[in-house]
């Protein structure tokens, strides 16, 4: 039985995008960075990726959507489109938070970088040992050659271990999405992307000071890291910052895992996660997966 076709819809920030794929990976994707043009951009994007894959909308069985927190207008466009399509296509849905998407992208990139560093370090160690062995075999008949090779091998192995450890130096990931009004949407995650805190609205200055005191070894990610870069710098927070946006491709990947685990919902139970002010809505159905226990 073929894996279900998944449509991912992302519209929580100033960017809007969609992606089509299944458990084997993403087949096509589109993204636009034109603020306040979510409604005009999304439907044509969906039509484009369906056409690119040679599929009709009826092939879509699962719709994944970013439910926020994020910008009100963008969320409304994306969620309304997703729910409407789910009803029309009798598709199930996977709601995912914007903060989870940002953290997952960072966690995946971090894991890929760590694996690349480990391969490079191991290759370097092997090259060092081979070069030393060739040099020793070519010149070498004295008793100290073996000792020198052994010492160099230990040093190379130690360097490889240090490089691998450096790739895992972050203790946590802090996802920050620009909430406008001088605020951020924030949540903390493990380096693997697991939840450490509930989504919340925070003052960038307070968050910067708190992280500086309590979480120096954190990877700060999200568009909020770029918007408030100077605020974090003034607070003395010098951990790495990366401007990462939620992506529809990541939505498809997370949705494929959710489908495999049976973590899908019907369209009527999907709600936006607004978090603040007059936009606040019940968020029970948008509680991220995996935090029940």
Residue frames as qw, qx, qy, qz and C-alpha x, y, z in Angstrom:
[[0.000, 0.888, 0.460, 0.000, 0.00, 0.00, 0.00],
 [0.413, 0.511, -0.024, 0.753, 1.43, 3.36, -1.05],
 [0.285, -0.346, -0.467, 0.762, 2.14, 5.90, 1.70],
 [0.135, 0.849, 0.503, -0.095, -0.44, 8.70, 1.90],
 [0.389, 0.484, 0.128, 0.773, 0.22, 11.91, 0.03],
 [0.363, -0.661, -0.403, 0.518, 0.73, 14.85, 2.40],
 [0.229, 0.745, 0.155, 0.607, 0.21, 18.55, 1.76],
 [0.483, -0.430, -0.367, 0.668, 2.00, 20.91, 4.13],
 [0.092, 0.832, 0.274, 0.473, 0.80, 24.51, 4.50],
 [0.541, -0.328, -0.284, 0.720, 2.96, 27.14, 6.21],
 [0.096, 0.717, 0.279, 0.632, 1.78, 30.72, 6.80],
 [0.544, -0.691, -0.396, 0.264, 2.57, 31.65, 10.42],
 [0.409, -0.508, 0.056, 0.756, 5.23, 34.27, 9.68],
 [0.255, 0.696, -0.142, -0.656, 5.81, 36.85, 6.95],
 [0.120, 0.305, -0.831, -0.449, 6.54, 33.92, 4.62],
 [0.802, 0.162, 0.297, -0.493, 3.99, 31.63, 3.04],
 [0.214, 0.431, -0.823, -0.300, 4.65, 28.26, 1.48],
 [0.903, 0.001, 0.200, -0.380, 3.46, 24.73, 0.80],
 [0.034, 0.465, -0.870, -0.161, 5.01, 21.35, 0.12],
 [0.906, 0.083, -0.077, -0.407, 3.86, 18.00, -1.18],
 [0.248, 0.472, -0.842, 0.083, 5.35, 14.65, -0.23],
 [0.889, -0.272, -0.260, -0.261, 5.01, 11.38, 1.61],
 [0.799, -0.563, 0.191, 0.087, 6.98, 9.16, 3.97],
 [0.838, 0.173, 0.162, 0.491, 9.75, 8.87, 1.37],
 [0.390, -0.242, 0.041, 0.887, 10.36, 12.62, 1.32],
 [0.240, 0.705, 0.178, -0.644, 9.30, 15.96, -0.13],
 [0.615, 0.389, 0.585, 0.359, 8.37, 15.91, -3.83],
 [0.248, 0.569, 0.252, 0.742, 7.81, 19.61, -4.48],
 [0.325, -0.645, -0.433, 0.539, 7.68, 22.86, -2.53],
 [0.220, 0.678, 0.198, 0.673, 7.09, 26.58, -2.96],
 [0.408, -0.603, -0.390, 0.564, 7.76, 29.57, -0.69],
 [0.213, 0.736, 0.201, 0.610, 7.18, 33.29, -0.99],
 [0.441, -0.343, -0.389, 0.733, 8.59, 36.06, 1.19],
 [0.029, -0.420, -0.258, -0.870, 6.09, 38.78, 0.31],
 [0.005, -0.205, -0.683, 0.701, 4.57, 40.16, 3.53],
 [0.397, 0.395, 0.381, -0.736, 0.78, 40.48, 3.67],
 [0.539, 0.352, -0.461, -0.611, 0.26, 38.52, 0.45],
 [0.304, -0.123, 0.932, -0.157, -0.53, 35.15, 1.98],
 [0.616, 0.426, 0.521, -0.408, -4.05, 34.96, 0.55],
 [0.562, 0.715, -0.207, -0.360, -2.91, 35.83, -2.98],
 [0.157, 0.613, -0.768, -0.096, 0.09, 33.48, -2.89],
 [0.475, -0.222, 0.817, -0.238, -1.04, 30.25, -1.26],
 [0.792, 0.366, 0.394, -0.288, -3.65, 28.85, -3.70],
 [0.621, 0.711, -0.304, -0.128, -1.42, 29.34, -6.79],
 [0.060, -0.595, 0.793, -0.115, 1.48, 27.71, -4.95],
 [0.642, -0.026, 0.718, -0.267, -0.60, 24.63, -4.16],
 [0.781, 0.564, 0.135, -0.233, -1.73, 24.40, -7.78],
 [0.347, 0.770, -0.531, -0.061, 1.90, 24.67, -8.95],
 [0.217, -0.443, 0.860, -0.129, 3.23, 21.83, -6.81],
 [0.745, 0.213, 0.570, -0.274, 0.33, 19.55, -7.71],
 [0.688, 0.698, -0.081, -0.179, 1.01, 20.23, -11.39],
 [0.109, 0.721, -0.684, 0.010, 4.74, 19.68, -10.89],
 [0.368, -0.233, 0.883, -0.179, 4.05, 16.25, -9.39],
 [0.346, 0.006, -0.752, -0.560, 1.41, 15.37, -11.99],
 [0.111, -0.299, -0.892, 0.320, -1.24, 14.94, -9.30],
 [0.288, -0.611, -0.400, -0.620, -4.81, 16.05, -8.73],
 [0.278, -0.480, 0.413, -0.722, -5.92, 17.51, -5.42],
 [0.888, -0.214, -0.086, -0.398, -7.90, 14.31, -4.82],
 [0.777, 0.212, -0.527, 0.272, -4.57, 12.50, -4.29],
 [0.020, 0.471, -0.517, 0.715, -4.02, 14.40, -1.03],
 [0.657, -0.383, -0.645, -0.073, -4.93, 12.27, 2.01],
 [0.564, -0.556, -0.351, 0.500, -3.25, 14.24, 4.80],
 [0.192, 0.816, 0.042, 0.543, -2.97, 18.00, 5.32],
 [0.610, -0.371, -0.338, 0.614, -0.40, 19.34, 7.77],
 [0.082, 0.842, 0.167, 0.507, -0.65, 22.95, 8.84],
 [0.348, 0.093, -0.444, 0.821, 1.28, 25.34, 11.05],
 [0.317, -0.745, -0.568, -0.147, -1.19, 26.39, 13.77],
 [0.078, -0.870, 0.136, -0.468, 1.05, 29.07, 15.28],
 [0.014, -0.847, -0.269, 0.459, 1.85, 30.94, 17.31],
 [0.449, 0.134, 0.416, 0.779, 2.39, 33.50, 14.60],
 [0.104, 0.120, -0.082, -0.984, 0.96, 36.49, 12.81],
 [0.481, 0.323, 0.601, -0.551, -2.82, 36.61, 12.97],
 [0.605, 0.563, -0.112, -0.552, -3.60, 37.24, 9.30],
 [0.323, 0.460, -0.801, -0.206, -1.14, 34.69, 8.00],
 [0.181, -0.033, 0.941, -0.284, -2.35, 32.01, 10.38],
 [0.561, 0.398, 0.415, -0.596, -5.96, 32.66, 9.46],
 [0.568, 0.553, -0.389, -0.470, -5.22, 32.26, 5.74],
 [0.251, 0.366, -0.895, -0.051, -3.23, 29.05, 6.13],
 [0.230, 0.055, 0.885, -0.402, -5.48, 27.33, 8.65],
 [0.594, 0.432, 0.256, -0.629, -8.70, 28.28, 6.83],
 [0.539, 0.506, -0.545, -0.397, -7.27, 26.95, 3.56],
 [0.117, 0.255, -0.954, 0.103, -6.12, 23.72, 5.21],
 [0.372, 0.186, 0.751, -0.513, -9.43, 23.05, 6.95],
 [0.616, 0.489, 0.009, -0.617, -11.47, 23.86, 3.84],
 [0.476, 0.451, -0.705, -0.271, -9.37, 21.49, 1.72],
 [0.063, -0.142, 0.951, -0.266, -9.52, 18.76, 4.37],
 [0.539, 0.313, 0.535, -0.570, -13.31, 18.88, 4.37],
 [0.621, 0.553, -0.211, -0.515, -13.49, 18.90, 0.58],
 [0.489, 0.454, -0.737, -0.105, -11.02, 16.02, 0.18],
 [0.899, -0.375, -0.095, -0.204, -12.07, 14.05, 3.27],
 [0.605, 0.412, -0.510, 0.451, -8.46, 14.29, 4.42],
 [0.675, -0.626, -0.291, 0.261, -7.14, 13.95, 7.96],
 [0.152, 0.905, -0.155, 0.367, -4.95, 16.67, 9.46],
 [0.749, -0.221, -0.304, 0.545, -1.75, 17.10, 11.44],
 [0.067, -0.971, -0.016, -0.229, -1.50, 20.43, 13.33],
 [0.760, -0.057, -0.199, 0.616, 2.06, 21.47, 14.20],
 [0.218, -0.920, -0.129, 0.300, 3.27, 24.57, 16.04],
 [0.452, 0.853, -0.169, 0.200, 5.57, 27.12, 14.42],
 [0.303, -0.780, 0.529, -0.144, 8.05, 26.84, 17.30],
 [0.840, -0.125, 0.528, 0.030, 8.28, 23.08, 16.86],
 [0.763, 0.607, 0.148, 0.164, 8.97, 23.57, 13.14],
 [0.157, 0.904, -0.345, 0.200, 11.76, 26.08, 13.80],
 [0.530, -0.590, 0.598, -0.114, 13.36, 23.85, 16.44],
 [0.897, 0.123, 0.422, 0.043, 13.11, 20.76, 14.26],
 [0.628, 0.753, -0.068, 0.186, 14.83, 22.49, 11.34],
 [0.061, -0.835, 0.497, -0.226, 17.63, 23.60, 13.66],
 [0.736, -0.357, 0.564, -0.112, 17.91, 20.15, 15.24],
 [0.892, 0.364, 0.250, 0.095, 18.14, 18.46, 11.84],
 [0.440, 0.831, -0.231, 0.248, 20.76, 20.93, 10.61],
 [0.350, -0.734, 0.538, -0.221, 22.68, 20.51, 13.86],
 [0.865, -0.128, 0.484, -0.025, 22.64, 16.73, 13.52],
 [0.792, 0.580, 0.080, 0.172, 23.77, 16.92, 9.89],
 [0.171, 0.873, -0.375, 0.261, 26.63, 19.28, 10.82],
 [0.583, -0.567, 0.558, -0.164, 27.70, 17.00, 13.67],
 [0.920, 0.136, 0.362, 0.060, 27.71, 13.97, 11.39],
 [0.614, 0.747, -0.093, 0.236, 29.76, 15.85, 8.78],
 [0.131, -0.831, 0.483, -0.244, 32.26, 16.98, 11.42],
 [0.780, -0.336, 0.521, -0.087, 32.56, 13.42, 12.71],
 [0.885, 0.388, 0.208, 0.154, 33.20, 12.06, 9.21],
 [0.382, 0.847, -0.237, 0.282, 35.76, 14.78, 8.52],
 [0.380, -0.734, 0.520, -0.218, 37.51, 14.22, 11.84],
 [0.881, -0.116, 0.459, 0.003, 37.64, 10.45, 11.34],
 [0.773, 0.592, 0.066, 0.219, 38.96, 10.92, 7.80],
 [0.108, 0.887, -0.358, 0.271, 41.59, 13.32, 9.10],
 [0.626, -0.550, 0.539, -0.127, 42.67, 10.88, 11.75],
 [0.916, 0.166, 0.348, 0.107, 42.95, 8.08, 9.20],
 [0.569, 0.777, -0.092, 0.255, 44.97, 10.30, 6.83],
 [0.188, -0.839, 0.461, -0.221, 47.33, 11.27, 9.65],
 [0.786, -0.321, 0.528, -0.030, 47.92, 7.66, 10.62],
 [0.863, 0.415, 0.234, 0.167, 48.49, 6.60, 6.99],
 [0.350, 0.871, -0.226, 0.259, 50.93, 9.46, 6.34],
 [0.401, -0.726, 0.531, -0.175, 52.85, 8.71, 9.51],
 [0.885, -0.086, 0.457, 0.024, 53.01, 5.04, 8.65],
 [0.754, 0.616, 0.060, 0.221, 54.31, 5.76, 5.16],
 [0.100, 0.886, -0.366, 0.265, 56.92, 8.15, 6.53],
 [0.614, -0.553, 0.547, -0.131, 58.01, 5.68, 9.14],
 [0.917, 0.147, 0.360, 0.091, 58.18, 2.82, 6.66],
 [0.606, 0.755, -0.062, 0.242, 60.17, 4.95, 4.22],
 [0.184, 0.799, -0.407, 0.403, 62.77, 6.32, 6.66],
 [0.519, -0.598, 0.251, -0.556, 62.66, 4.35, 9.50],
 [0.774, 0.039, -0.625, 0.094, 64.39, 1.72, 11.10],
 [0.108, 0.319, -0.626, 0.703, 64.93, 3.19, 14.50],
 [0.229, -0.332, -0.879, 0.256, 63.05, 2.02, 17.55],
 [0.072, 0.351, 0.359, -0.862, 61.46, 5.46, 18.13],
 [0.238, -0.025, -0.541, -0.807, 59.41, 5.30, 14.92],
 [0.368, -0.396, -0.830, -0.140, 56.78, 2.98, 16.39],
 [0.243, -0.501, -0.545, 0.627, 56.42, 5.13, 19.49],
 [0.040, 0.247, -0.117, -0.961, 56.07, 8.25, 17.37],
 [0.309, -0.189, -0.695, -0.621, 53.36, 6.64, 15.25],
 [0.357, -0.476, -0.789, 0.156, 51.48, 5.53, 18.34],
 [0.157, -0.447, -0.330, 0.816, 51.65, 9.01, 19.87],
 [0.155, 0.120, -0.347, -0.917, 50.43, 10.64, 16.65],
 [0.330, -0.305, -0.816, -0.364, 47.59, 8.14, 16.41],
 [0.281, -0.531, -0.673, 0.430, 46.45, 8.92, 19.95],
 [0.049, -0.373, -0.066, 0.924, 46.60, 12.66, 19.20],
 [0.229, -0.037, -0.583, -0.779, 44.59, 12.27, 16.00],
 [0.350, -0.428, -0.828, -0.093, 41.95, 10.15, 17.75],
 [0.218, -0.507, -0.491, 0.673, 41.74, 12.74, 20.54],
 [0.063, 0.224, -0.196, -0.952, 41.26, 15.50, 17.96],
 [0.306, -0.228, -0.744, -0.548, 38.48, 13.54, 16.28],
 [0.335, -0.513, -0.754, 0.237, 36.75, 13.04, 19.63],
 [0.127, -0.422, -0.238, 0.865, 37.06, 16.76, 20.43],
 [0.174, 0.040, -0.446, -0.877, 35.51, 17.67, 17.07],
 [0.363, -0.375, -0.806, -0.281, 32.61, 15.28, 17.65],
 [0.298, -0.516, -0.613, 0.519, 32.05, 16.67, 21.15],
 [0.030, -0.269, 0.020, 0.963, 32.08, 20.25, 19.83],
 [0.257, -0.164, -0.640, -0.705, 29.32, 19.30, 17.37],
 [0.474, -0.526, -0.698, -0.113, 27.11, 18.34, 20.34],
 [0.281, 0.049, -0.434, 0.855, 27.97, 21.34, 22.51],
 [0.360, -0.325, -0.089, -0.870, 24.49, 22.88, 22.57],
 [0.076, 0.071, 0.878, -0.466, 22.47, 21.90, 25.64],
 [0.314, 0.598, 0.665, -0.319, 19.17, 23.17, 24.25],
 [0.181, 0.315, 0.491, 0.792, 17.49, 24.97, 21.38],
 [0.092, 0.557, 0.460, -0.685, 15.49, 28.14, 22.04],
 [0.244, 0.450, 0.645, 0.568, 13.02, 28.89, 19.24],
 [0.002, -0.557, -0.288, 0.779, 11.93, 32.53, 18.92],
 [0.264, 0.526, 0.635, 0.500, 9.34, 33.73, 16.40],
 [0.042, 0.048, -0.050, 0.997, 8.75, 37.46, 15.94],
 [0.012, -0.588, -0.793, 0.157, 5.37, 38.33, 17.47],
 [0.084, 0.632, 0.210, 0.741, 5.52, 42.05, 16.55],
 [0.461, -0.812, -0.158, -0.321, 4.50, 44.58, 19.23],
 [0.006, -0.719, 0.581, -0.382, 8.00, 44.28, 20.72],
 [0.747, -0.301, 0.508, -0.304, 7.41, 40.65, 21.76],
 [0.271, 0.363, -0.859, -0.237, 8.51, 37.13, 20.86],
 [0.938, -0.135, -0.044, -0.316, 6.83, 33.74, 20.80],
 [0.107, 0.610, -0.765, 0.177, 9.22, 31.37, 22.56],
 [0.947, -0.253, 0.071, -0.185, 9.71, 27.76, 23.59],
 [0.130, -0.661, 0.739, 0.031, 12.76, 25.71, 24.59],
 [0.949, 0.194, -0.150, -0.198, 13.68, 22.32, 23.12],
 [0.770, -0.388, 0.433, 0.264, 16.26, 19.60, 23.56],
 [0.051, -0.548, 0.597, 0.583, 19.03, 19.40, 20.92],
 [0.192, 0.120, 0.929, 0.292, 17.01, 16.59, 19.31],
 [0.248, -0.240, -0.412, -0.843, 13.92, 18.80, 19.07],
 [0.396, -0.478, -0.781, 0.072, 11.97, 17.54, 22.12],
 [0.216, -0.806, -0.174, -0.523, 9.90, 20.02, 24.15],
 [0.448, -0.038, -0.574, 0.684, 11.39, 21.58, 27.30],
 [0.062, 0.309, 0.402, -0.859, 8.87, 24.40, 27.85],
 [0.334, 0.675, 0.652, -0.086, 5.39, 25.47, 26.83],
 [0.311, 0.495, 0.310, 0.750, 4.96, 28.11, 24.09],
 [0.261, -0.737, -0.400, 0.478, 4.77, 31.60, 25.58],
 [0.277, 0.862, 0.108, 0.411, 4.81, 35.30, 24.72],
 [0.674, -0.470, -0.136, 0.554, 7.95, 36.97, 26.11],
 [0.058, 0.979, -0.126, -0.147, 9.75, 40.29, 26.20],
 [0.796, 0.477, -0.248, 0.279, 12.99, 39.92, 24.17],
 [0.065, 0.707, -0.486, 0.510, 15.02, 41.77, 26.83],
 [0.702, -0.423, 0.420, -0.389, 13.76, 39.56, 29.64],
 [0.987, 0.152, 0.048, -0.008, 14.38, 36.42, 27.60],
 [0.579, 0.638, -0.360, 0.358, 17.90, 37.55, 26.67],
 [0.190, -0.650, 0.539, -0.500, 18.81, 38.24, 30.30],
 [0.861, -0.235, 0.326, -0.313, 17.29, 34.94, 31.45],
 [0.941, 0.313, -0.073, 0.106, 19.11, 32.89, 28.83],
 [0.336, 0.717, -0.450, 0.412, 22.36, 34.70, 29.57],
 [0.403, -0.551, 0.556, -0.473, 22.06, 33.68, 33.24],
 [0.754, -0.139, 0.551, -0.330, 20.67, 30.18, 32.91],
 [0.860, 0.308, 0.405, 0.044, 21.26, 28.73, 29.44],
 [0.066, -0.758, 0.416, 0.498, 24.54, 29.94, 28.01],
 [0.161, -0.220, 0.867, 0.417, 24.94, 26.88, 25.80],
 [0.529, 0.523, 0.601, -0.291, 21.76, 27.29, 23.79],
 [0.253, 0.126, 0.604, 0.745, 21.19, 27.55, 20.07],
 [0.243, 0.556, 0.348, -0.715, 18.90, 30.53, 19.48],
 [0.184, 0.116, 0.762, 0.610, 16.87, 30.08, 16.30],
 [0.163, 0.733, 0.655, -0.084, 13.97, 31.70, 14.50],
 [0.294, 0.681, 0.222, 0.633, 13.28, 35.02, 12.81],
 [0.422, -0.895, -0.114, -0.087, 13.13, 36.62, 16.26],
 [0.759, -0.365, 0.118, 0.527, 16.85, 35.93, 16.65],
 [0.460, 0.309, 0.287, 0.781, 17.47, 38.25, 13.72],
 [0.117, -0.822, -0.321, -0.456, 14.92, 40.92, 14.61],
 [0.499, -0.852, 0.064, -0.144, 16.29, 41.27, 18.16],
 [0.832, 0.225, -0.257, 0.437, 19.93, 40.40, 17.50],
 [0.188, 0.569, -0.309, 0.739, 21.16, 43.61, 19.17],
 [0.639, -0.574, 0.101, -0.502, 18.99, 43.04, 22.23],
 [0.976, -0.183, -0.080, 0.084, 20.53, 39.62, 22.80],
 [0.659, 0.382, -0.241, 0.601, 24.02, 40.99, 22.16],
 [0.103, -0.671, 0.232, -0.697, 23.58, 43.85, 24.65],
 [0.801, -0.500, 0.089, -0.318, 22.50, 41.37, 27.31],
 [0.194, -0.621, 0.760, -0.011, 25.78, 39.55, 26.81],
 [0.853, 0.117, 0.484, -0.160, 24.12, 36.54, 25.25],
 [0.140, 0.672, -0.587, -0.430, 26.71, 35.28, 22.81],
 [0.624, 0.063, 0.778, 0.038, 25.39, 31.84, 21.86],
 [0.138, 0.006, 0.689, 0.711, 25.02, 31.15, 18.17],
 [0.443, 0.491, 0.364, -0.656, 21.99, 32.72, 16.54],
 [0.176, 0.053, 0.803, 0.566, 20.38, 31.44, 13.36],
 [0.473, 0.277, 0.064, -0.834, 17.50, 33.02, 11.46],
 [0.016, 0.082, 0.971, 0.225, 15.36, 29.97, 10.70],
 [0.528, 0.022, -0.023, -0.849, 11.77, 30.17, 9.49],
 [0.674, 0.113, 0.678, -0.270, 9.11, 27.48, 9.78],
 [0.196, 0.346, -0.673, -0.624, 9.00, 25.52, 6.52],
 [0.834, 0.135, -0.007, -0.535, 6.37, 23.51, 4.69],
 [0.640, 0.357, -0.681, 0.002, 8.99, 20.86, 3.91],
 [0.043, 0.218, -0.815, 0.536, 9.54, 20.26, 7.62],
 [0.635, 0.020, 0.279, -0.720, 5.77, 20.11, 8.05],
 [0.833, 0.238, -0.375, -0.331, 5.58, 17.24, 5.57],
 [0.453, 0.314, -0.787, 0.278, 8.41, 15.38, 7.32],
 [0.198, -0.127, 0.690, -0.685, 6.80, 15.74, 10.76],
 [0.730, 0.108, 0.072, -0.671, 3.39, 14.85, 9.38],
 [0.716, 0.258, -0.628, -0.162, 4.75, 11.63, 7.86],
 [0.228, 0.166, -0.835, 0.472, 6.01, 10.61, 11.30],
 [0.424, 0.002, 0.438, -0.793, 2.67, 11.57, 12.86],
 [0.780, 0.169, -0.280, -0.533, 0.76, 9.48, 10.33],
 [0.580, 0.222, -0.778, 0.096, 2.97, 6.48, 11.07],
 [0.090, 0.039, -0.765, 0.636, 2.26, 6.94, 14.78],
 [0.165, -0.577, -0.786, -0.150, -1.49, 7.38, 14.24],
 [0.197, -0.519, -0.344, 0.757, -1.36, 10.99, 15.48],
 [0.013, 0.253, 0.469, 0.846, -3.84, 12.57, 13.09],
 [0.177, 0.408, 0.577, -0.685, -7.01, 14.56, 13.78],
 [0.304, 0.642, 0.647, 0.278, -10.11, 15.56, 11.88],
 [0.246, 0.454, 0.153, 0.843, -10.47, 19.05, 10.48],
 [0.381, -0.769, -0.308, -0.410, -13.05, 20.17, 13.04],
 [0.730, -0.615, -0.164, 0.248, -10.59, 19.82, 15.92],
 [0.607, 0.160, 0.008, 0.778, -7.85, 22.06, 14.50],
 [0.161, -0.955, -0.240, 0.059, -7.53, 25.45, 16.16],
 [0.439, 0.683, -0.234, 0.535, -4.97, 28.26, 15.85],
 [0.649, -0.465, -0.330, 0.503, -2.59, 28.95, 18.73],
 [0.166, 0.860, 0.097, 0.474, -2.74, 32.73, 19.13],
 [0.636, -0.117, -0.465, 0.605, -1.45, 33.00, 22.74],
 [0.231, -0.238, -0.290, 0.898, -2.24, 36.63, 23.41],
 [0.163, 0.160, -0.027, -0.973, -4.67, 39.52, 23.51],
 [0.649, 0.271, 0.205, -0.680, -8.05, 39.51, 21.80],
 [0.600, 0.373, -0.616, -0.349, -6.81, 36.82, 19.42],
 [0.177, -0.293, 0.896, -0.282, -6.53, 34.23, 22.23],
 [0.794, 0.002, -0.337, -0.506, -8.35, 30.95, 21.55],
 [0.858, -0.334, 0.370, -0.125, -8.50, 27.54, 23.27],
 [0.322, 0.675, -0.644, -0.162, -5.33, 25.70, 22.32],
 [0.740, -0.265, 0.587, -0.196, -5.99, 22.20, 23.64],
 [0.898, 0.359, 0.254, 0.011, -6.03, 20.62, 20.20],
 [0.509, 0.794, -0.263, 0.205, -2.81, 22.42, 19.25],
 [0.579, -0.684, 0.443, -0.012, -0.79, 21.06, 22.15],
 [0.371, 0.598, -0.686, -0.185, 2.35, 19.60, 20.56],
 [0.934, -0.032, -0.320, -0.156, 2.52, 15.86, 20.29],
 [0.731, 0.167, -0.531, 0.395, 4.51, 13.79, 22.72],
 [0.033, 0.397, -0.457, 0.795, 3.96, 15.88, 25.85],
 [0.708, -0.441, -0.306, -0.458, 1.11, 13.93, 27.37],
 [0.875, -0.454, -0.116, 0.123, 3.49, 12.11, 29.72]]
